[in-house]
Amino acid sequence: MLLKTGSLAGPRVLEHMVDTVLYLEGERYFSYRILRSVKNRFGSTNELGMFEMENEGMVEIKNPSSVLISERDDNPAGSIIVSTIEGTRPLLIELQALTTPSVFGLPRRTANGIDYNRLTLLIAVLEKKAGLMLGNQDAYLNVVGGIKINEPAIDLGIVLAVSSSFKNIAIPKDIVVIGEVGLTGEVRSVNLIDKRIKEAEKLGFKTCIIPESNKRLLKEKYDIQVIGVKNINEAIKYLKLNYK
């Protein structure tokens, strides 16, 4: 086993000589650490474990979703809960977006925890397909907890978080959003939708917005309301983010 704590720790040739490569991730000022498998000869890759630094060392967090969602009484605009899959584990994570008028004329885009190019692409889709004039707005997006997400199933959450901040309309805190967004504004299906919905149901959420194509294939019944949307405009309309 090779444990790496940084991209430059040790010669890369060792990665080809061992059975498992693990990366230990975490922001400097956070107590949480993420142990991620990027190579595994005996199992699936991209498995993830979450730990908290205590006096006795790293202690496993049994329910990572609970620490990746902010505990608060208020419900600010620009905040939304999304579902992602790390390996075989569903995680509910909070996204926070902020839009503000650009001072220098050239709008700034900042992404923390997601790919910068993905954020700029989704903002372009919002402008073209939903009519949100973001050309004079700086846009910032942050994944709470310092975790990095690469899968496209959080696209719809990014779109709605940016819309919520721009319109200054809060999204209900008991809603989870899942879906990939295409260049034409359509909401595309994602994998392992049952696991994602069950995780939201387990944590007490009331509504789950998913792609319509996924909803048609659901076979189980859930104690959570499942809303299917075909495009971003349907999701925006459902959350009443097209007002003001």
ZILIN-V356866 format. One record per residue. PSI is psi in whole degrees, 0 to 359 (none if undefined). OMEGA is omega in radians with two decimals (* if undefined). D_CENTER is the distance of its C-alpha to the mean C-alpha in Angstrom with 2 decimals. Layout:
psi=PSI omega=OMEGA d_center=D_CENTER
psi=PSI omega=OMEGA d_center=D_CENTER
This chain:
psi=137 omega=3.08 d_center=29.51
psi=121 omega=3.12 d_center=28.28
psi=121 omega=-3.12 d_center=26.03
psi=134 omega=3.13 d_center=24.75
psi=7 omega=3.12 d_center=23.47
psi=159 omega=-3.05 d_center=23.26
psi=341 omega=-3.10 d_center=23.41
psi=10 omega=-3.09 d_center=27.15
psi=103 omega=3.08 d_center=28.19
psi=158 omega=3.13 d_center=31.02
psi=137 omega=-3.08 d_center=32.11
psi=340 omega=-3.13 d_center=29.68
psi=337 omega=3.12 d_center=32.52
psi=333 omega=-3.14 d_center=31.97
psi=332 omega=-3.10 d_center=28.72
psi=354 omega=-3.06 d_center=30.98
psi=352 omega=-3.05 d_center=33.42
psi=168 omega=-3.11 d_center=31.31
psi=328 omega=-3.07 d_center=29.74
psi=137 omega=3.05 d_center=26.41
psi=125 omega=-3.11 d_center=24.39
psi=138 omega=3.07 d_center=22.01
psi=134 omega=3.07 d_center=19.98
psi=113 omega=-3.05 d_center=19.67
psi=158 omega=3.07 d_center=16.83
psi=145 omega=3.09 d_center=16.40
psi=151 omega=-3.05 d_center=16.96
psi=323 omega=-3.03 d_center=20.68
psi=14 omega=3.06 d_center=20.72
psi=148 omega=3.12 d_center=18.41
psi=351 omega=-3.09 d_center=20.12
psi=143 omega=3.09 d_center=17.31
psi=140 omega=-3.12 d_center=17.55
psi=124 omega=3.10 d_center=15.54
psi=114 omega=-3.02 d_center=17.95
psi=133 omega=3.08 d_center=16.75
psi=121 omega=3.12 d_center=19.20
psi=349 omega=3.03 d_center=19.53
psi=133 omega=-3.12 d_center=22.99
psi=113 omega=-3.13 d_center=24.66
psi=343 omega=-3.00 d_center=27.95
psi=11 omega=3.14 d_center=28.04
psi=186 omega=-3.12 d_center=24.63
psi=151 omega=3.09 d_center=21.24
psi=174 omega=3.13 d_center=19.33
psi=20 omega=2.98 d_center=15.81
psi=155 omega=-3.01 d_center=16.45
psi=137 omega=3.00 d_center=15.04
psi=146 omega=-3.10 d_center=16.84
psi=134 omega=-3.07 d_center=16.13
psi=159 omega=3.06 d_center=19.17
psi=135 omega=-3.14 d_center=20.56
psi=116 omega=3.09 d_center=23.47
psi=178 omega=3.14 d_center=26.51
psi=327 omega=-3.12 d_center=30.21
psi=0 omega=3.14 d_center=30.86
psi=203 omega=-3.12 d_center=28.03
psi=124 omega=-3.13 d_center=24.55
psi=131 omega=-3.10 d_center=24.01
psi=138 omega=3.02 d_center=21.55
psi=116 omega=-3.03 d_center=18.95
psi=325 omega=-3.11 d_center=19.50
psi=86 omega=-3.08 d_center=16.48
psi=327 omega=-3.11 d_center=13.47
psi=327 omega=-3.07 d_center=11.38
psi=332 omega=-3.13 d_center=14.18
psi=349 omega=3.14 d_center=13.88
psi=3 omega=3.10 d_center=10.18
psi=125 omega=-3.11 d_center=11.01
psi=139 omega=3.05 d_center=13.67
psi=115 omega=-3.11 d_center=17.06
psi=157 omega=3.13 d_center=18.79
psi=330 omega=-3.14 d_center=21.36
psi=178 omega=-3.09 d_center=20.63
psi=81 omega=-3.02 d_center=17.92
psi=153 omega=3.04 d_center=17.43
psi=145 omega=3.11 d_center=16.56
psi=359 omega=-3.13 d_center=13.35
psi=138 omega=-3.12 d_center=11.24
psi=153 omega=3.10 d_center=9.03
psi=130 omega=3.11 d_center=7.49
psi=166 omega=3.11 d_center=5.06
psi=131 omega=3.09 d_center=6.16
psi=162 omega=3.11 d_center=5.91
psi=125 omega=3.03 d_center=9.36
psi=107 omega=-3.02 d_center=10.91
psi=250 omega=3.08 d_center=14.49
psi=7 omega=-3.04 d_center=15.59
psi=125 omega=3.04 d_center=13.63
psi=138 omega=3.12 d_center=11.07
psi=137 omega=2.99 d_center=8.76
psi=128 omega=-3.01 d_center=7.64
psi=145 omega=3.10 d_center=5.62
psi=132 omega=2.99 d_center=6.73
psi=142 omega=3.07 d_center=6.14
psi=129 omega=3.13 d_center=9.72
psi=149 omega=3.09 d_center=11.65
psi=126 omega=3.02 d_center=15.38
psi=141 omega=-3.13 d_center=17.96
psi=145 omega=-3.12 d_center=21.56
psi=136 omega=-3.13 d_center=24.70
psi=135 omega=-3.10 d_center=25.37
psi=323 omega=-2.99 d_center=28.51
psi=6 omega=3.09 d_center=29.64
psi=334 omega=3.11 d_center=29.23
psi=109 omega=-3.05 d_center=26.72
psi=140 omega=-3.12 d_center=23.16
psi=140 omega=3.08 d_center=20.87
psi=128 omega=3.13 d_center=17.23
psi=128 omega=-3.12 d_center=15.35
psi=126 omega=3.10 d_center=11.91
psi=109 omega=3.14 d_center=11.07
psi=349 omega=3.05 d_center=8.58
psi=169 omega=3.14 d_center=8.01
psi=129 omega=-3.12 d_center=11.16
psi=318 omega=-3.11 d_center=13.50
psi=328 omega=3.12 d_center=15.12
psi=321 omega=3.12 d_center=12.14
psi=314 omega=-3.13 d_center=11.85
psi=324 omega=3.11 d_center=15.63
psi=314 omega=-3.10 d_center=15.78
psi=327 omega=3.05 d_center=13.64
psi=321 omega=3.09 d_center=15.75
psi=320 omega=3.09 d_center=18.76
psi=318 omega=3.10 d_center=17.90
psi=317 omega=-3.12 d_center=17.64
psi=316 omega=-3.05 d_center=21.00
psi=317 omega=-2.98 d_center=22.70
psi=337 omega=-3.12 d_center=21.66
psi=354 omega=3.07 d_center=20.99
psi=19 omega=3.09 d_center=23.57
psi=121 omega=-3.09 d_center=21.62
psi=90 omega=-3.08 d_center=23.69
psi=9 omega=-3.09 d_center=21.35
psi=338 omega=3.12 d_center=23.86
psi=23 omega=-3.10 d_center=25.21
psi=132 omega=2.89 d_center=22.01
psi=142 omega=-3.12 d_center=20.22
psi=128 omega=-3.14 d_center=16.43
psi=138 omega=3.11 d_center=14.25
psi=135 omega=-3.09 d_center=10.50
psi=138 omega=3.01 d_center=9.36
psi=119 omega=-3.08 d_center=6.71
psi=137 omega=3.08 d_center=9.01
psi=354 omega=3.10 d_center=10.97
psi=8 omega=3.14 d_center=11.29
psi=151 omega=3.11 d_center=9.10
psi=133 omega=-3.09 d_center=8.47
psi=132 omega=-3.14 d_center=6.11
psi=342 omega=-3.03 d_center=8.46
psi=148 omega=-3.06 d_center=8.14
psi=356 omega=-3.10 d_center=8.59
psi=349 omega=3.11 d_center=7.49
psi=2 omega=-3.10 d_center=4.54
psi=312 omega=-3.09 d_center=7.72
psi=323 omega=3.09 d_center=9.25
psi=320 omega=3.11 d_center=6.93
psi=313 omega=-3.14 d_center=7.61
psi=315 omega=-3.09 d_center=11.13
psi=327 omega=3.10 d_center=11.73
psi=316 omega=3.11 d_center=10.69
psi=318 omega=3.12 d_center=13.03
psi=319 omega=-3.14 d_center=15.55
psi=316 omega=3.13 d_center=15.60
psi=318 omega=-3.11 d_center=16.40
psi=319 omega=-3.14 d_center=18.88
psi=350 omega=-3.09 d_center=20.64
psi=43 omega=3.10 d_center=20.42
psi=124 omega=-3.10 d_center=19.72
psi=146 omega=3.04 d_center=17.63
psi=132 omega=3.14 d_center=15.39
psi=137 omega=-3.02 d_center=16.72
psi=355 omega=3.13 d_center=15.02
psi=21 omega=-3.12 d_center=15.76
psi=136 omega=3.04 d_center=13.57
psi=140 omega=-3.07 d_center=10.46
psi=135 omega=-3.12 d_center=9.20
psi=136 omega=3.04 d_center=8.82
psi=143 omega=3.02 d_center=10.25
psi=143 omega=-3.12 d_center=10.98
psi=129 omega=3.10 d_center=13.06
psi=174 omega=-3.08 d_center=16.36
psi=338 omega=3.11 d_center=18.69
psi=7 omega=3.12 d_center=20.82
psi=0 omega=3.14 d_center=18.19
psi=150 omega=3.08 d_center=18.18
psi=116 omega=-3.01 d_center=15.33
psi=156 omega=-3.08 d_center=15.62
psi=156 omega=3.10 d_center=15.51
psi=165 omega=-3.11 d_center=13.21
psi=165 omega=3.08 d_center=14.65
psi=42 omega=-3.07 d_center=15.08
psi=327 omega=-3.14 d_center=14.50
psi=317 omega=3.13 d_center=17.01
psi=320 omega=-3.12 d_center=15.33
psi=315 omega=-3.13 d_center=12.11
psi=319 omega=-3.13 d_center=14.49
psi=325 omega=3.10 d_center=16.70
psi=318 omega=3.10 d_center=14.19
psi=319 omega=3.12 d_center=13.50
psi=319 omega=-3.11 d_center=17.27
psi=326 omega=-3.10 d_center=18.11
psi=5 omega=2.99 d_center=16.40
psi=14 omega=3.09 d_center=18.34
psi=152 omega=-3.03 d_center=16.14
psi=331 omega=-3.04 d_center=18.48
psi=142 omega=3.10 d_center=16.77
psi=120 omega=3.11 d_center=14.21
psi=121 omega=-3.07 d_center=13.85
psi=168 omega=3.06 d_center=13.77
psi=142 omega=3.12 d_center=15.59
psi=324 omega=-3.14 d_center=19.33
psi=327 omega=3.05 d_center=20.12
psi=320 omega=-3.09 d_center=18.23
psi=322 omega=-3.12 d_center=19.91
psi=335 omega=-3.07 d_center=23.31
psi=359 omega=3.14 d_center=23.08
psi=136 omega=-3.13 d_center=22.19
psi=333 omega=-3.11 d_center=25.21
psi=162 omega=3.03 d_center=24.48
psi=141 omega=-3.07 d_center=24.75
psi=159 omega=3.06 d_center=22.30
psi=21 omega=3.12 d_center=22.89
psi=139 omega=3.13 d_center=19.89
psi=128 omega=-3.13 d_center=20.30
psi=121 omega=-3.13 d_center=18.59
psi=126 omega=3.10 d_center=18.52
psi=136 omega=3.11 d_center=18.56
psi=145 omega=-3.13 d_center=18.12
psi=332 omega=-3.10 d_center=19.53
psi=174 omega=-3.06 d_center=18.29
psi=332 omega=-3.14 d_center=16.39
psi=324 omega=3.09 d_center=19.66
psi=320 omega=3.12 d_center=19.90
psi=318 omega=3.12 d_center=16.55
psi=318 omega=3.13 d_center=17.64
psi=319 omega=-3.13 d_center=21.03
psi=320 omega=-3.13 d_center=19.96
psi=3 omega=3.10 d_center=18.21
psi=37 omega=3.12 d_center=21.24
psi=3 omega=3.13 d_center=19.52
psi=5 omega=3.11 d_center=22.35
psi=176 omega=-3.10 d_center=24.91
psi=none omega=* d_center=26.49
